[in-house]
Amino acid sequence: MSIVQSVASTLSEEDKTIFTSKEIKDLAFKKHKIKPTSIIPSDYCYNRTNYGIDKSGILKNKFLFINPDGTYLYLGFNYPFNGYVYHKPKGSKIEMTVGHWSNGNYFPIDPYQNDIEVLSNNSFIEGATKTISVNAYERNPNARLICIEHHGNKCWTCDFDFEKTYGDLGKGFIHVHHITPLSQIGHSYKLDPVLDLLPLCPNCHAMVHRKTPAMHPQELKLLIIEKKNIK
């Protein structure tokens, strides 16, 4: 029996359904001699993922639900769960919605969706133009995260907050805009996520790209302020 199965079996035999992390580890050690360090209860939650054990993008071996107070509710395997799945990158303060369950079926939500400027890998060195529907430069999602950690998760131009408006569905969602037109940058360069990137909502992101080269977000912000003052 695997560690996951042993822990689930242990909790299913208890006369209660809510446990602390310590209780889960103590019970598993008492009944199966599983080392406490081998158990991370949040890994077994329908509503959490750390992308470590869930590398395939398909959430498996889930049998818990983490409550707002940090305790765990035992639900069991193959539970017809309905709700969102959250992920907080290691060392980050930003939590994002990365998927949802509907009657026990899991559907991923791309937290890095960015229609105009595509995000990808490779350590803050930018370049590698590729064609999608427009020429787009690949950008490291770690750079995106640093940008949001510094500037916040609201639109820098209009202050739109997806989580405030849409609740958990909008948690962690925002586009990231490159201030300097990517087409004007050399073959490769060192990216500063704080100075070179700004978080923008899709509407503002589309508007700054209405011009060629794209306008600076500050110009769009002043335009929004001007329109509000006219009213």
N, C-alpha and C positions, 0 to 999 in steps of 0.2 A: 504494500500500500504506500502511495506517495505521501509526501509531507502535506500537500494540499488536501488529499483525501482523508488523511489521518486527522487533521485539524477540523475539517468539516464534520467527520464522524463523531469526534469528541464533543463538539458543540451541539450536535443533533440529539445527543443522549442526555443533555442537561434539562432541568425542569424550568428553565427560563430562556429567553431569546435575546436579551441585551447584555453585552459584555464590554468590559474595558479591555484595552490592549494587554494589560498585565494579566488579567484573568484568562484571556485566551492562551497566552504563552505558558502560564502556570498549569493550566489544565492539560495542555498538549505535552508538557514535560512530565507531568504526573502520570498520565495514561500511556504515553508512547515514547517517553524519554527523548523528545525532540528538543534540541537546544533552542532556547529563547531567541538567540541571534539568527536562527534560521527561519524565523517567522516574522513576516511584515504584514499585519492584518489588512492594511490598505490595499495591498496587492490583490486581495481576494474580494474586493468590493465591486458591485455592479456600477456604482457611480463614481469610481476613481480609476485612473490608469497612470502608471509611471513610465510607460513605453519601454520598460525594461523587460518584464515578463510578457508584455503585450506587443512584441516587436512586429508581429505579423499584421497588426492593425485589427485583428479579430480577437475580441475579448473572450477568453475561455476560463474555465475553472473558477467562476465567480459564485459566491454563496453568501456574501455579507453586504450590508448597506451601512455606510458611515453616516452617523447622525451629526447634526450641527454642533453638538456638545463634545464630539470626538469619540463617543461610544459606538459600538458596532451592533447592528441588528442582524441576527442569523435568519436568512431566508431559505437557504438550501440551493443545490444545483438546479439548473433548468427552471428557475423561477420566472414566471411571466412578467418580468419587471418592465415598468414604464418610467422613463425619466432620463435626465441628461447625465453625461459622463464628463468629469472635470479632470484637468491636468495642470499641474504647476511645475514648470521646468526646475531642475535642481538649482538652488541658490537664487531663484527668482521670487519676487513678491507678486507677480502677475499670474492670476489663475484664469484659465481659458476653458471654454466648452469645446470638447473635441468629438463628441458623438452623442447619440441618444438611443435608448431602448424603446421598442414598441412591442408589447406583448411577448417579451423574451427574445425578440430579434434585434440585433445590434446594427446601427447605421452610423458610419463615421461622418463627422463634420470637419472640413478642412479649416483649421484655425489660421492658416497662413494664406488663405485665398487673397489674391491681389491681382485683379484683372489687367492692369496696365503694365506693372513692373513685376516680373516674376522672381520669386525667391528660391534660392537653391543652396548648395554647399560651397565649401572651400574658404576657410579662414579669413575673411575680411579682404581678400584680394579679389577685386571685381573685374569682370571682362566677359569674354566668351559670348558674343552676340549670337542669338539664335532667333529663327523666325517662327512666330506662332501666327497671329493675325497681324501683328506689328513686330518690328524689331524690338526685342526686349533683352536687357542684360540680366544675367543670373546674379542673385544676391544671397548672401548667407543668412539663414533664419536667425542665427545667433546675433548678427548685427541688428536685425529687426528687434529682437528682444531687448538688447541694450538701449536702442532708441526709445522704446516704449517705457522701459524702466526709468529713463531720465525725463522724458517729456510727458509721460502719462498716457493713459489709454483713451483719452478723448481726442476729438479732432482739433488739431492745433489752430485751424482757421476759424471754424464756426462753433467749437465747443460741444459738438454733438457727442453724446455718450450712449453707445449701443446697449450696454447693460442697464443703464437707467431707463431707457425707452422700451427695450424688449425683454428685460429680465435675463434669466439664465441663458436664453438662446443667444444673446448678444455678448455674453461674458468673454472678454479677451479679444473680441473682433475689432480690427481697425486696419486700414490700408497703411502702407508706409511709402512715402514719396522721397525720391532722391532730388535734393535741391538743385544740384548742378546737372544740366541736361546730360544724360548718359551718352548720347551720341557725340557729344563734344569732348569726351574724356578719352585719353590715350588707351592703348591696348590693355594695360593693366595699371592699377594704382592701389595705394594703401587707403583703405576706407576708415573714416572716423565716424562711427555710428551716431554720436551725439551731435556733431557739427554738420554732417552730410545728409542725415535723414530726419524726416518729420512725420508724425502720425497724422493722417488725413482720413476723413470719412470718404466713401466712394464718390459721393456727389462732388465734394470739393476736389478730390483727386482727379475726377474727370474734367472739372472746370479748368484747373491749372494746365491741363494738357490740351485745352481747346486752342491754345496758341502754340506756335512753333518758332523758337523753342518754348518750352513750357514756362509760364510765368512763375515768379517766386510766390509761395504761399502768403507772404506778407502783403503782396499786391492784392490778392484775392480777399484777404482779411479786411483791408482798408475799403475795398469795394462793398463788402457786406455791411460794414459799419456805416458807410455813406448811404446805402439803400435804407437802412433802418432809420437814420436821422431824417431822411426825406419824408418818411411816414409820420 
